[in-house]
Amino acid sequence: MITTDDILDTISKRNIKFVRLQFVDILGIIKNVAIPASQMEKALDVGISFDGSSIEGFARIQESDMVLKPDPETFRILPWDANGGRVAGIVCDVHLHDGAQFPGCPRGVLKRAEKEAEKMGYVMNIGPELEFFLFEKEDGLPTTIPHDSGGYFDFPPVDLAEDIRRDIVIALEEMDFEIEASHHEVAHGQHEIDFKYSDALSTADKVVTFKYVTKTIATNKDLHATFMPKPVFGASGSGMHINISLFNKNNENIFYDINGDHEISDHARHFIGGLLTHIRAVTAITNPLVNSYKRLVSGYEAPVYITWSWANRSSLIRVPAARGMGTRIELRSPDPSCNPYLSFAAILMAGLDGIKNKIDPGAPIEENIYEMDSHRIMDAGIDTLPTSLSLALDHLESDAVVRRALGEHAYSAFMRIATGEWDAYRTQVHQWELDRYLQLF
């Protein structure tokens, strides 16, 4: 446990001048307020007030007074200096002015889901794999010109970003991340850095920090890092594959069963069943942008079909080969634009519903589904993920389990924002339409 005294002692010894109080809005966009280090004791004791009505999805103007309460366990020194001293960051929960936790706080949403799991005797561990692009800038503005021409697992000279990835890894390790791998991805300018799994809340905190650090280091190199799901037509999009396991109070992986089929337990099968049952609604949260559905198309390794398998990467969910403590399932549909707190909460509650109700996921599909014709897909009863944000929102609206995972405030705010996003896209005249129709008709 990190105490207030520990933090104040570190601030003094490390010449920290400012502390960034960090949180996210409903969309998962990081927000922060910087306070002088001299105010940190007050922040840890009673919190720092702010105007919640100015944050997307938080509060109406007549209910605007909110408080940021820092979580001491998330205190980290940022890996770059400010003029005259160092800067630290700390993740905050959002509370109402009367001290109660704000029901729409994304971090609070995930905490509530974790408590549901705890009541059942479980802890969900998460290991994400975040992909991102590095693009050139022109006149200080981002382009979609890739920084390099490398491909999957390439190295210099075609991979020009090896040093940048190394700088990101070093910065993250200084913030106590345990990095497992970094490499060039399939598309030009596309990269992936993986860090070790942890409990869902800690991992969600790290996802937000990872994106912040990556963007900052790219900017310092006069590049633009983007976690947009599909920035380039005809190229692979960026995903955030999520590796999931459940542990019990004895720190045993309950997805592993040496006597089970392929050595996975009924708990694992039922968790998969719950995810498959609720995945259309979950997709609205894990793939929250209009652009997310440009990635979820055939031909670019992103999943399209609602299936599971042992090793087949064309399936939505697969069970990697590791067993024992490493037994896990991999959900391949989410993308890195999502709010990790809401996404992990939705995934956890969907999986727990499968365990509670012993939902059978059906037989695994081991064929390459992309090579199956439409008749074979139909005969096998294989359904597809939503093909647009609008369809995903329809499924979210009718799914009581995922709605409950979010809570009424976060659900209503998310629906309002996402519906507005879809309407803005739907009513816009795009360049594709002008190129295709203007001279023809």
matplotlib code that plots the C-alpha trace (Angstrom):
import matplotlib.pyplot as plt

x = [0.0, 1.3, 0.5, 0.2, 3.6, 5.2, 4.0, 5.0, 8.4, 9.0, 7.9, 10.4, 13.3, 12.8, 12.3, 8.8, 7.2, 3.8, 1.4, -1.1, -4.4, -5.6, -9.1, -11.1, -14.4, -17.1, -15.3, -12.1, -10.3, -7.7, -8.2, -6.0, -5.4, -1.9, -1.4, 1.7, 3.3, 2.6, -1.1, -0.7, -1.4, -4.7, -5.6, -5.0, -6.9, -10.0, -9.6, -9.6, -12.9, -13.6, -16.5, -18.0, -20.4, -17.5, -16.6, -18.3, -20.9, -20.5, -23.1, -25.5, -24.5, -26.8, -25.0, -21.5, -19.5, -17.3, -14.2, -11.1, -9.9, -6.4, -5.7, -2.3, -1.5, -1.3, 1.3, 4.1, 6.9, 6.5, 9.5, 10.2, 11.1, 9.4, 11.3, 12.8, 11.7, 10.0, 6.3, 4.3, 1.0, -1.8, -5.1, -8.2, -11.7, -14.5, -16.8, -19.7, -19.3, -21.1, -18.3, -20.3, -18.7, -20.0, -22.1, -20.9, -17.2, -15.7, -13.2, -16.1, -18.1, -15.2, -14.8, -18.5, -18.0, -15.0, -17.0, -19.6, -16.8, -15.3, -18.7, -18.5, -14.9, -13.1, -10.6, -10.4, -6.9, -6.4, -3.5, -4.1, -2.2, -2.4, -1.6, -1.0, 0.2, 3.0, 2.4, 4.4, 3.4, 3.2, 3.2, 2.6, -0.5, -0.9, -1.1, -1.8, 1.7, 3.3, 6.6, 8.1, 7.6, 8.1, 5.9, 5.2, 8.3, 10.5, 13.7, 15.8, 16.3, 12.6, 11.5, 12.4, 10.6, 12.7, 14.3, 10.9, 9.4, 12.5, 12.0, 8.4, 9.3, 12.0, 9.6, 6.9, 9.4, 10.4, 6.7, 6.7, 5.3, 6.5, 6.9, 6.7, 7.3, 7.4, 7.5, 6.4, 3.0, 1.5, 0.8, 3.3, 3.8, 2.0, 3.3, 2.5, 3.8, 2.5, 2.7, 2.2, -1.3, -2.8, -6.1, -8.7, -8.5, -4.7, -4.7, -7.2, -5.1, -2.1, -3.9, -4.7, -1.2, 0.3, -1.7, -0.7, 3.0, 3.0, 1.4, 3.8, 6.9, 5.7, 5.0, 8.5, 9.8, 7.7, 5.4, 1.7, 0.7, -2.9, -5.0, -7.7, -9.0, -8.8, -6.8, -5.8, -8.2, -6.7, -4.4, -4.8, -6.5, -5.4, -6.9, -6.6, -6.7, -7.7, -6.3, -8.6, -8.3, -10.2, -8.4, -9.9, -9.0, -6.2, -4.6, -5.5, -6.4, -9.9, -9.9, -7.4, -8.6, -6.2, -9.1, -11.1, -11.3, -8.1, -7.4, -9.8, -12.5, -16.3, -15.8, -13.8, -16.3, -19.2, -17.3, -16.9, -20.6, -21.5, -19.2, -20.6, -24.2, -23.6, -20.9, -23.1, -23.9, -20.3, -19.1, -20.8, -18.5, -15.3, -15.6, -17.2, -16.5, -18.0, -14.5, -14.3, -16.5, -14.2, -11.7, -14.2, -14.3, -13.0, -9.6, -7.5, -7.2, -9.9, -12.7, -16.1, -17.8, -19.2, -17.3, -14.7, -11.8, -8.7, -6.1, -8.0, -7.2, -10.2, -12.5, -13.7, -12.5, -9.6, -7.9, -4.1, -2.0, -0.6, -2.0, -1.6, -1.4, -1.2, -4.6, -6.6, -9.0, -8.3, -11.0, -9.9, -12.6, -11.9, -9.9, -7.7, -10.1, -12.4, -12.7, -10.9, -12.8, -16.2, -15.0, -13.4, -16.6, -18.8, -16.6, -16.5, -20.2, -21.0, -18.6, -19.9, -23.4, -22.2, -20.8, -24.0, -26.3, -23.8, -24.1, -22.7, -20.6, -21.3, -18.6, -15.4, -14.9, -11.4, -11.7, -10.6, -14.0, -12.8, -12.4, -15.9, -18.6, -21.8, -23.8, -21.3, -21.4, -25.2, -25.3, -23.0, -25.2, -22.4, -23.6, -21.6, -20.7, -22.6, -21.5, -22.0, -22.1, -25.8, -26.5, -24.2, -26.1, -29.4, -28.0, -26.7, -30.1, -31.7, -29.1, -29.9, -26.7, -24.4, -26.6, -26.4, -22.6, -22.4, -25.0, -27.8, -25.7, -22.8, -25.2, -27.4, -24.4, -22.7, -25.8, -26.4, -22.8, -22.5, -26.0, -24.9, -21.7, -23.6, -26.1, -23.3, -21.7, -25.0, -26.1, -22.6, -21.8, -18.5, -15.8, -16.5, -20.1, -18.9, -16.2, -18.8, -22.0, -21.3, -20.6, -22.6, -26.0]
y = [0.0, 3.4, 6.0, 9.8, 10.0, 7.8, 10.2, 13.3, 11.9, 11.0, 14.5, 16.0, 13.7, 13.7, 17.5, 17.1, 20.5, 19.6, 16.7, 15.9, 14.7, 12.4, 11.0, 10.1, 11.2, 8.8, 8.3, 7.5, 10.7, 11.6, 14.8, 16.3, 19.3, 20.2, 21.2, 22.5, 19.7, 21.8, 21.0, 17.3, 16.6, 18.5, 16.6, 13.2, 14.3, 16.0, 16.0, 18.8, 20.4, 20.9, 21.7, 18.4, 20.1, 20.8, 17.1, 15.1, 12.8, 13.9, 16.4, 19.1, 22.6, 22.8, 19.7, 20.7, 20.6, 17.5, 16.4, 14.5, 11.9, 10.6, 6.9, 6.7, 3.3, 5.0, 7.7, 7.7, 10.1, 11.1, 10.3, 13.9, 17.0, 20.4, 23.6, 23.6, 20.2, 16.9, 16.2, 13.3, 11.9, 10.2, 8.7, 9.9, 8.8, 11.3, 12.0, 14.2, 17.2, 15.3, 12.7, 10.0, 8.4, 9.9, 7.0, 8.0, 7.8, 5.3, 4.0, 3.6, 1.6, -0.9, -1.0, -2.0, -4.8, -6.0, -6.1, -8.3, -10.7, -10.6, -11.6, -14.7, -15.3, -14.1, -11.6, -10.9, -10.4, -8.5, -8.4, -6.0, -5.7, -2.2, -1.3, 2.2, 4.2, 6.7, 9.3, 12.2, 15.8, 18.7, 22.3, 20.9, 19.0, 15.2, 13.5, 9.8, 9.4, 6.5, 7.2, 4.0, 1.3, -1.7, -4.7, -7.4, -8.0, -6.0, -4.3, -1.3, 0.1, -0.4, -0.1, 3.5, 3.6, 1.0, 3.9, 5.5, 2.2, 1.8, 5.3, 4.5, 1.2, 2.9, 5.6, 3.0, 0.9, 3.9, 4.1, 0.5, -1.1, -4.6, -4.7, -8.1, -7.2, -4.4, -4.8, -3.5, -4.5, -5.4, -2.0, 0.7, 2.9, 0.5, -0.8, -2.8, -2.8, -5.3, -5.1, -7.8, -8.6, -7.4, -7.0, -5.1, -1.8, -1.6, -2.5, 0.1, 2.7, 1.5, 1.6, 5.2, 6.0, 4.0, 6.1, 9.3, 8.4, 7.2, 10.3, 12.5, 10.8, 10.8, 14.6, 15.1, 13.4, 15.6, 12.7, 11.9, 8.7, 7.7, 4.9, 5.5, 2.0, 2.4, 5.5, 4.2, 2.6, -0.7, -1.2, -3.2, -1.4, -1.1, -3.5, -4.0, -7.8, -8.5, -11.6, -12.6, -15.0, -15.5, -16.2, -17.3, -16.1, -18.7, -17.2, -20.2, -19.8, -21.1, -21.3, -24.2, -27.7, -30.5, -32.9, -30.6, -30.7, -29.1, -28.6, -25.7, -25.6, -25.3, -21.8, -20.8, -22.3, -20.6, -17.3, -17.6, -18.4, -15.3, -13.1, -14.6, -14.1, -10.4, -9.5, -7.4, -5.1, -5.2, -4.2, -0.8, -0.2, -1.8, -0.4, 3.0, 5.0, 5.2, 4.4, 1.3, -0.6, 0.2, -2.1, -4.9, -6.1, -9.3, -9.4, -7.6, -10.1, -8.3, -10.6, -10.4, -13.7, -14.5, -17.8, -19.2, -21.6, -23.2, -21.5, -20.2, -16.5, -15.9, -16.4, -13.7, -15.5, -18.0, -20.0, -19.6, -22.7, -21.7, -23.7, -23.8, -20.3, -18.9, -20.3, -17.5, -16.5, -13.8, -11.5, -10.0, -7.5, -4.5, -1.5, 1.0, 3.9, 2.4, 3.6, 0.7, 1.1, 0.7, -2.0, -4.2, -3.8, -4.8, -7.8, -8.9, -8.7, -10.5, -13.3, -13.6, -13.9, -16.8, -18.5, -17.8, -19.2, -21.9, -20.6, -23.1, -21.5, -24.3, -26.1, -24.3, -23.4, -24.5, -23.8, -20.5, -18.7, -16.2, -19.1, -20.5, -19.5, -17.9, -21.1, -23.0, -20.0, -20.0, -23.8, -23.6, -21.0, -18.4, -14.8, -11.6, -8.7, -5.4, -3.7, -0.2, 1.8, 2.3, -1.4, -1.9, 0.7, -1.0, -4.2, -2.2, -0.7, -4.1, -5.9, -5.7, -7.3, -4.8, -1.9, -2.9, -3.2, 0.5, 1.8, 4.1, 7.3, 6.0, 4.1, 7.2, 9.4, 7.0, 6.4, 10.1, 10.8, 7.8, 8.4, 12.0, 10.7, 8.4, 11.1, 13.5, 10.9, 9.8, 13.2, 14.4, 14.4, 12.6, 13.0, 9.4, 10.4, 13.4, 11.4, 8.7, 10.6, 14.3, 13.8, 10.7, 12.1]
z = [0.0, -1.0, 1.7, 1.7, 3.6, 0.9, -1.9, 0.0, 0.7, -3.0, -4.0, -1.7, -2.6, -6.3, -6.7, -8.1, -8.8, -10.3, -10.2, -12.9, -11.6, -14.4, -15.2, -18.3, -19.7, -20.9, -24.2, -22.5, -23.4, -20.8, -18.9, -16.3, -14.0, -12.9, -9.3, -7.5, -5.5, -2.4, -2.8, -3.0, 0.6, 0.3, -2.9, -1.2, 1.9, 0.6, -3.2, -5.8, -7.0, -10.7, -13.0, -14.1, -16.5, -18.8, -19.1, -21.8, -20.4, -16.7, -15.3, -16.1, -15.3, -12.2, -10.9, -11.9, -8.6, -8.6, -6.8, -8.0, -5.4, -6.3, -6.0, -4.2, -5.8, -9.2, -8.3, -10.9, -11.9, -15.5, -17.7, -18.8, -16.9, -16.7, -16.4, -12.9, -11.8, -12.4, -12.9, -11.5, -12.4, -10.4, -11.5, -9.9, -9.1, -9.6, -6.6, -6.0, -3.7, -0.9, -1.0, -2.8, -5.8, -9.1, -10.7, -14.1, -13.3, -15.8, -13.2, -10.7, -13.3, -13.5, -9.7, -9.4, -11.9, -10.1, -6.8, -8.6, -9.6, -6.1, -4.6, -6.8, -5.6, -8.8, -10.0, -13.7, -15.1, -18.4, -20.8, -23.8, -27.1, -28.3, -31.9, -33.2, -36.2, -36.4, -39.1, -40.5, -39.8, -42.3, -41.1, -37.6, -38.5, -38.7, -42.1, -43.0, -44.4, -42.6, -40.9, -42.4, -44.9, -42.6, -42.2, -39.6, -37.4, -39.8, -38.6, -39.8, -42.4, -43.4, -39.7, -39.0, -35.6, -33.7, -31.7, -31.0, -29.8, -27.6, -26.1, -25.4, -23.7, -21.6, -20.5, -19.6, -17.7, -15.7, -14.7, -13.5, -16.6, -17.3, -21.1, -22.7, -26.4, -29.0, -32.7, -36.1, -37.2, -40.6, -42.1, -43.0, -39.9, -37.6, -34.3, -31.2, -27.7, -25.2, -21.4, -18.7, -17.5, -14.3, -12.6, -14.7, -12.9, -12.9, -16.6, -17.6, -15.8, -17.7, -21.1, -20.6, -19.5, -22.4, -24.9, -23.2, -23.1, -26.7, -28.1, -26.0, -27.2, -30.8, -30.6, -29.2, -32.4, -34.6, -35.4, -34.7, -32.9, -33.4, -31.9, -34.5, -35.6, -39.4, -40.5, -43.9, -46.5, -47.8, -44.9, -41.7, -38.9, -35.3, -32.7, -29.0, -28.5, -24.9, -23.1, -20.3, -17.3, -14.1, -10.8, -7.5, -4.0, -3.8, -6.9, -9.0, -12.7, -12.8, -16.7, -16.4, -15.8, -16.5, -16.9, -19.2, -23.0, -24.2, -20.5, -20.1, -17.5, -17.7, -16.2, -19.2, -21.6, -19.9, -19.8, -23.5, -23.9, -22.0, -24.2, -27.4, -26.2, -25.3, -27.8, -30.1, -27.2, -25.9, -29.3, -29.0, -26.0, -27.2, -30.7, -30.0, -33.2, -36.6, -37.9, -35.7, -38.2, -41.1, -39.3, -38.6, -42.2, -43.9, -45.3, -42.7, -39.9, -37.8, -36.6, -38.3, -37.2, -33.8, -33.2, -30.9, -31.5, -30.0, -32.2, -35.2, -35.6, -37.9, -34.8, -32.6, -29.5, -29.4, -26.7, -26.9, -26.4, -22.9, -20.0, -16.3, -14.9, -18.4, -19.5, -21.0, -23.8, -26.3, -27.5, -30.8, -31.7, -29.4, -30.7, -28.9, -29.3, -26.6, -23.0, -21.2, -18.0, -19.6, -22.0, -19.3, -17.2, -20.0, -20.9, -17.3, -16.7, -19.9, -19.0, -15.5, -16.9, -18.9, -15.7, -13.7, -16.3, -17.6, -21.2, -23.6, -26.3, -28.8, -30.8, -31.7, -35.3, -36.5, -40.2, -41.7, -41.8, -44.3, -46.8, -46.2, -48.7, -47.5, -47.7, -45.4, -43.0, -42.9, -42.5, -39.6, -37.9, -37.8, -37.0, -37.6, -35.5, -36.0, -39.3, -38.0, -34.8, -35.3, -35.2, -32.3, -30.3, -31.1, -29.5, -26.5, -25.9, -25.7, -23.6, -19.9, -18.7, -20.5, -19.6, -16.0, -16.3, -17.3, -14.8, -15.9, -15.9, -18.0, -20.3, -21.0, -21.5, -23.8, -25.9, -26.2, -27.4, -29.7, -31.3, -31.9, -33.5, -35.8, -36.8, -37.6, -39.8, -41.4, -42.5, -43.7, -47.5, -47.8, -50.5, -51.6, -52.6, -54.5, -56.4, -57.2, -58.0, -58.8, -62.5, -63.0, -62.1]

ax = plt.figure().add_subplot(projection="3d")
ax.plot(x, y, z, "-o")
ax.set_aspect("equal")
plt.show()
